[in-house]
Amino acid sequence: MDVTADANPRFDLSSALSLVKSIYSLVIVLVLWEAVAQLGLIHYYFLPPLSDIIMRFVELTLNGQMLYNAYLTLMRAMVGLAIASVFGVLVGVLSAQNDLVDWFFDPIIKIGYPVPIISLIPVFMLWFGIGDISKIIMVAVGTFWPVAINARDSTRQVETKLLWSAKMMGTSDRRLLWRVVMPAAMPGILTGFQIAMPLSLIITFVFEMVAGGGGLGALEIAGVRSFESTQVYAAIIAIMLIGIALDRLLRMARGRLLHWT
Amino acid sequence: MGYATSRHIEGLPAPLQRVAGALVDWIPLAIVVVLWDLISGAVVATAILPAPGTVAGKIVELFVTGQVFSHLYISLFRVVVGLGLSIIAGILLGIGMARSDPVENFFDVFLAMTYPIPKTALVPLAILWLGVGTSTAILIVFLACLLPIVLNSYNAAGNVDQNLIWSAEMMGTEGRDVLLKVIFPATIPEILTGIRQAVPIAFVALVSAELIASNQGMGYLILTSGQIGNYPRMFANIVVISAVAFVAVRLFEEVRERWLVWT
């Protein structure tokens, strides 16, 4: 909250000016968009007027389609990400703590991480079908790598001085892990989540576009197939809102969890 | 050599250490391949999981018969053009925004709005505009790679040591020359970091676009191999595109190390 606003309720010219500066270009582009589309300078199919898209967005939201598809997409992405987080942090922390685990997983991570994970979608369709389970497993496998790598690297970088001091004061191994290692590695682990989250959405969207089964990706492709471009744009607006919301949420969580840094 | 193995073979003489280290490092992969071979046919039908030997044979066949080349070329072309365009636009935009307030005021809001959109969600929009094919794939690769390059060059150009700029100005360098001869060279390491981040993203974007909106390229080949039930070919093509992505990243890192001698 802006504290100065309370002390000085007068219209704040400079902050209004900076707001104008920061969004004027967006307003110009949106107005141009509406004008060009309304005047018919660009074919309706390529660029429908903004107002039509917003109407379509409202319509899809009111009849529940948008919310249902958004729910499907988010459910798949988040459940997959949650599974990947559990396994990723587990494997990452264990690799950093245990030489045998590290020896086993290091080459697998080296080979597995650069695979363009999207190319495995046909494989998952073959193995697990095209339903929710298949999509969730795909997201889990795809997001496992950044979570595991960041967890491993940040655990490895925990200062040995911290470990020594805790051990000297008689901390048991388990308490050492939960009270010292995990909190010290937490910023790195959260960075892994921040990389994994957009990836989870990418995998879900592409899977939905290729295999259908509802979700915002499928909604977009349905729009393309039925030549309803407003539906494509409306779905992208929803995706943008979800992306912004998730980004904010993760930043907030980071601030909350890492308030001591 | 892996972090773990290096500590267990310290007793050996140096040249042996390296060989032994490399061998020990890659044993886990051999275990995985052996497991794969055992599972395929015994636990899981070979149709669902072809044996590693079958897939390896298929890879050889793809290259010997030359079937893979036309698709591989078109995929590489899309990646190179898309990434190349995003490097040019990204550097211009990043440095422009960092060094000029009007440019920053104009583009900032667009970056803030498009940053949280996963770029592969824009594939259907690209189909609307450009149809199914090469230009759609290039557009998606371009959009996906643009942000990491813009962000890295923006941060770097904003943090150029002011002393460097003052010294150059004092010696008579002006306007555009400061930009070209001082600021741009100073931001090259970060720009390369941005490109390094963009390379794997480029391959993800490429395969996404090719799976959804293409009738050529590796992604298309993988999808259709799966659809007609030629699973060994599907796995073989996945291995090929993964290897290409891996080599691209390694190659870039190698070049960067050689070239960035002054940092």
Contacts between the chains, C-beta under 8 A, distances in Angstrom:
chain1	res1	chain2	res2	distance
A	21	B	105	4.8
A	22	B	105	6.2
A	22	B	108	6.1
A	22	B	109	5.8
A	23	B	109	5.3
A	24	B	105	7.4
A	25	B	105	7.0
A	25	B	106	4.4
A	25	B	107	7.2
A	25	B	109	6.0
A	25	B	110	7.1
A	26	B	109	4.6
A	26	B	110	6.9
A	26	B	113	7.4
A	29	B	110	7.9
A	45	B	128	6.9
A	46	B	128	6.2
A	46	B	129	5.9
A	99	B	4	4.0
A	99	B	7	7.0
A	99	B	8	7.5
A	100	B	4	7.4
A	102	B	2	7.0
A	102	B	3	6.1
A	102	B	4	4.1
A	103	B	2	6.2
A	103	B	4	4.3
A	103	B	5	5.9
A	103	B	24	7.4
A	103	B	25	7.7
A	103	B	27	8.0
A	103	B	28	6.7
A	104	B	28	4.6
A	104	B	31	7.8
A	105	B	28	7.3
A	106	B	2	4.6
A	106	B	3	7.0
A	106	B	4	6.9
A	106	B	25	7.2
A	106	B	28	7.6
A	107	B	2	7.3
A	107	B	25	6.0
A	107	B	26	5.6
A	107	B	28	5.1
A	107	B	29	4.9
A	108	B	28	6.1
A	108	B	29	6.8
A	108	B	32	6.6
A	111	B	29	6.6
A	111	B	246	7.8
A	114	B	200	6.3
A	114	B	242	6.7
A	114	B	245	5.3
A	114	B	246	4.4
A	114	B	249	5.9
A	115	B	238	7.7
A	115	B	242	4.3
A	115	B	245	7.2
A	115	B	246	8.0
A	116	B	200	7.4
A	116	B	203	4.2
A	116	B	204	5.0
A	116	B	206	7.5
A	116	B	207	4.8
A	116	B	241	6.2
A	116	B	242	6.6
A	116	B	245	5.4
A	117	B	204	7.0
A	118	B	120	7.7
A	118	B	204	5.3
A	118	B	207	4.6
A	118	B	208	5.0
A	118	B	211	6.8
A	118	B	219	7.7
A	119	B	207	4.7
A	119	B	211	7.9
A	119	B	218	7.5
A	119	B	219	6.6
A	119	B	222	5.6
A	119	B	237	7.9
A	119	B	238	5.0
A	119	B	241	5.5
A	119	B	242	7.0
A	120	B	238	6.5
A	121	B	211	6.4
A	121	B	223	7.9
A	122	B	211	7.8
A	122	B	222	5.5
A	122	B	223	5.4
A	122	B	225	7.5
A	122	B	226	3.5
A	122	B	227	7.7
A	122	B	234	5.8
A	123	B	226	7.4
A	123	B	234	7.0
A	123	B	235	7.3
A	123	B	238	6.9
A	125	B	226	6.6
A	126	B	48	6.3
A	126	B	226	6.0
A	126	B	231	6.6
A	126	B	234	7.7
A	127	B	48	6.3
A	127	B	49	7.9
A	156	B	3	7.6
A	198	B	116	7.7
A	198	B	118	5.3
A	201	B	118	4.6
A	201	B	121	7.5
A	202	B	118	4.4
A	202	B	119	7.9
A	202	B	120	4.9
A	202	B	121	7.8
A	202	B	204	6.9
A	202	B	208	7.3
A	205	B	118	6.1
A	205	B	120	5.6
A	205	B	121	4.8
A	206	B	120	5.3
A	206	B	123	7.7
A	206	B	208	4.7
A	206	B	211	6.5
A	206	B	212	6.8
A	209	B	123	6.6
A	209	B	124	7.0
A	209	B	211	7.8
A	209	B	212	4.8
A	210	B	211	5.3
A	210	B	212	6.2
A	210	B	223	7.1
A	216	B	121	7.4
A	217	B	121	6.9
A	220	B	121	7.1
A	220	B	124	4.0
A	220	B	125	7.8
A	221	B	124	5.7
A	221	B	212	7.4
A	223	B	124	6.7
A	224	B	124	4.7
A	224	B	127	5.3
A	224	B	128	6.3
A	229	B	128	5.4
A	232	B	124	5.0
A	232	B	125	5.8
A	232	B	128	6.1
A	233	B	125	7.4
A	235	B	124	7.9
A	236	B	117	7.2
A	236	B	121	6.4
A	236	B	122	6.9
A	236	B	125	6.3
A	239	B	117	5.9
A	239	B	118	7.3
A	239	B	121	4.8
A	240	B	113	6.7
A	240	B	114	7.8
A	240	B	116	6.7
A	240	B	117	5.1
A	243	B	115	8.0
A	243	B	116	3.0
A	243	B	117	5.2
A	243	B	118	6.8
A	244	B	113	7.9
A	244	B	116	4.8
A	246	B	116	7.1
A	247	B	115	7.7
A	247	B	116	4.6
